[in-house]
Amino acid sequence: MKKTIIVFSGDLDRVMAAFIIANGAVAMGDEVTMFFTFWGLNVLRKPEKVKVKKSFLHALFGWMMPRGADRLGISKMNFGGLGARMMKIVMRQQNVTPLTELIAAAREQGIKMIACTMSMDVMGIRKEELIDGLEFAGVATYLAEADEANVNLFI
């Protein structure tokens, strides 16, 4: 069977849920495609600053958005990042796999991760700023994947 997940959110808790579901589905023998769009692209950003030429507004977007999985806030009670730090402590105490490891597991298991090129253009995100191993495509590619899937999630 095939599953698709649109990752629209850039919130730690929501992105964790997406990767937990994706990794679980692959472990059960399903094929999984994750389509990252708008704020969801932030999880795919490299943590280090990458020098690329951008317009003023795109540079401002880049400065305001978190770079990578370790810098995401949580959807509720973030309190300037304090909530995310507290969540990570509790997750570590409960032996919950960190997001960076969930992403690595997804890559190792062959989960297809697609970065939305239209969202990248709007937000000024360049391919060089994103982690390796991604595909780049638009909504038509996602829709083709979704047509073959028995589960389509929007997170």
Helices and strands as residue ranges (DSSP letters): E 2-7, H 12-27, E 31-36, G 38-44, H 56-64, G 69-71, G 79-81, H 82-93, H 99-108, E 112-116, H 117-123, G 127-129, E 135-137, H 139-147, E 151-154
